[in-house]
Amino acid sequence: MTQPPPLASLVGYRLKQAQAVLRARMDEALRPLELTTAQYATLELLSRNPGASTSQLARDAFVTRQTMSTLLIGLEKRGIVERTRGDAGGRALPTLLTEKGEAMRAQAAEVALGIERRMVEHLDESQAAALHEALGRCIEALEP
């Protein structure tokens, strides 16, 4: 019987390991702003796509619709986003950043870019570009 390869030799394992470390560093760096990585991602997504639906935000932030809904309720209570209500059905209409939310997003973006730079600081420009290209190819290979 053949031995399975060491976990550290598997690309998927290393990718998950990198993602876990990235998430931990992002959460640490965003904590003084009282934001989580998922909350920051939501602010960034809304900045780039104002009025996005809860479902779209959930897909783009890689969370469930229920998680995104809970996250948006919390951000709304803090005055970071605003969600208007529909007429009879009471369904939420598009979500928008408030002025406070945009200011918070801008601050958090600086923090996130710092973590991004730190993550690739030991790569030269061609290595960083090759990594980006390779990750794109991995994504394409697995998308339906």
C-alpha positions as CSV (number, residue, x, y, z in Angstrom):
1,M,0.0,0.0,0.0
2,T,1.4,3.4,-1.0
3,Q,1.8,6.1,1.6
4,P,-0.2,9.3,1.1
5,P,2.0,12.3,0.4
6,P,2.8,14.6,3.3
7,L,0.2,17.2,3.9
8,A,2.7,20.0,3.5
9,S,3.4,18.8,0.0
10,L,-0.2,19.2,-1.2
11,V,-1.0,22.5,-2.9
12,G,-4.5,22.6,-1.5
13,Y,-3.2,22.1,2.1
14,R,-0.6,24.8,1.7
15,L,-3.2,27.1,0.2
16,K,-5.5,26.6,3.1
17,Q,-2.6,27.1,5.5
18,A,-1.8,30.4,3.8
19,Q,-5.5,31.4,3.9
20,A,-5.7,30.6,7.6
21,V,-2.6,32.7,8.5
22,L,-3.8,35.5,6.3
23,R,-7.2,35.5,8.0
24,A,-5.6,35.5,11.4
25,R,-3.3,38.5,10.6
26,M,-6.2,40.4,9.0
27,D,-8.4,39.8,12.1
28,E,-5.6,41.0,14.4
29,A,-4.9,44.1,12.3
30,L,-8.6,45.0,11.9
31,R,-9.4,44.5,15.6
32,P,-8.5,48.1,16.6
33,L,-11.1,49.3,14.1
34,E,-13.6,46.9,15.6
35,L,-14.0,45.0,12.3
36,T,-13.6,41.4,11.4
37,T,-12.1,40.3,8.0
38,A,-15.6,39.3,6.8
39,Q,-17.0,42.8,7.8
40,Y,-14.1,44.5,6.0
41,A,-14.7,42.4,3.0
42,T,-18.4,43.4,3.0
43,L,-17.5,47.1,3.2
44,E,-15.0,46.7,0.3
45,L,-17.6,44.9,-1.8
46,L,-20.2,47.5,-1.1
47,S,-17.8,50.2,-2.0
48,R,-17.1,48.6,-5.3
49,N,-20.7,47.5,-6.0
50,P,-23.1,49.9,-4.1
51,G,-26.5,48.4,-3.6
52,A,-25.5,44.8,-4.0
53,S,-28.0,42.3,-2.7
54,T,-27.4,40.2,0.4
55,S,-27.1,37.1,-1.8
56,Q,-24.5,38.7,-4.1
57,L,-22.5,40.0,-1.1
58,A,-22.6,36.5,0.5
59,R,-21.3,34.9,-2.7
60,D,-18.5,37.5,-3.2
61,A,-17.5,37.3,0.5
62,F,-17.5,33.5,0.5
63,V,-20.1,33.2,3.3
64,T,-23.6,31.9,3.5
65,R,-26.6,34.2,2.9
66,Q,-27.6,33.7,6.5
67,T,-24.1,34.7,7.8
68,M,-24.1,37.8,5.5
69,S,-27.6,38.8,6.7
70,T,-26.4,38.6,10.3
71,L,-23.3,40.5,9.5
72,L,-25.3,43.3,7.7
73,I,-27.7,43.6,10.7
74,G,-24.7,44.2,13.0
75,L,-23.1,46.8,10.6
76,E,-26.5,48.5,10.2
77,K,-26.9,48.8,14.0
78,R,-23.5,50.5,14.1
79,G,-24.4,53.0,11.4
80,I,-21.9,51.6,9.0
81,V,-24.4,50.5,6.3
82,E,-28.0,51.4,5.6
83,R,-30.7,49.2,4.3
84,T,-34.0,50.5,3.4
85,R,-37.2,48.5,3.7
86,G,-39.6,47.7,0.9
87,D,-43.3,48.4,1.0
88,A,-45.7,45.6,1.9
89,G,-43.2,42.7,1.9
90,G,-40.7,44.3,4.2
91,R,-37.9,42.9,2.1
92,A,-34.6,44.6,2.4
93,L,-33.6,46.8,-0.5
94,P,-30.1,47.4,-1.6
95,T,-27.4,48.0,1.1
96,L,-25.3,51.1,0.9
97,L,-22.3,52.3,2.9
98,T,-22.9,55.3,5.1
99,E,-20.3,58.1,5.4
100,K,-19.1,56.5,8.5
101,G,-18.9,53.2,6.7
102,E,-16.9,54.7,3.8
103,A,-14.5,56.3,6.3
104,M,-14.1,53.0,8.1
105,R,-13.6,51.1,4.8
106,A,-10.9,53.5,3.8
107,Q,-9.0,53.0,7.1
108,A,-9.5,49.2,6.9
109,A,-8.3,49.2,3.3
110,E,-4.9,50.7,4.4
111,V,-4.6,48.0,7.0
112,A,-5.5,45.2,4.5
113,L,-3.1,46.5,1.9
114,G,-0.3,46.4,4.6
115,I,-1.1,42.8,5.3
116,E,-1.1,42.1,1.5
117,R,2.3,43.7,1.1
118,R,3.7,41.8,4.1
119,M,2.4,38.5,2.7
120,V,4.4,38.9,-0.5
121,E,7.4,40.9,0.8
122,H,9.8,38.0,0.3
123,L,8.7,37.6,-3.4
124,D,10.2,39.7,-6.2
125,E,7.8,41.2,-8.7
126,S,8.0,38.3,-11.1
127,Q,7.5,35.8,-8.4
128,A,4.4,37.6,-7.1
129,A,3.0,37.8,-10.7
130,A,3.7,34.1,-11.2
131,L,1.9,33.3,-7.9
132,H,-1.1,35.3,-8.9
133,E,-1.2,33.6,-12.4
134,A,-0.8,30.1,-10.9
135,L,-3.6,30.7,-8.4
136,G,-5.8,31.9,-11.2
137,R,-5.1,28.8,-13.1
138,C,-5.9,26.6,-10.1
139,I,-9.2,28.4,-9.7
140,E,-10.1,28.0,-13.4
141,A,-9.3,24.3,-13.2
142,L,-11.8,23.7,-10.4
143,E,-14.6,26.1,-11.4
144,P,-17.6,24.3,-12.9
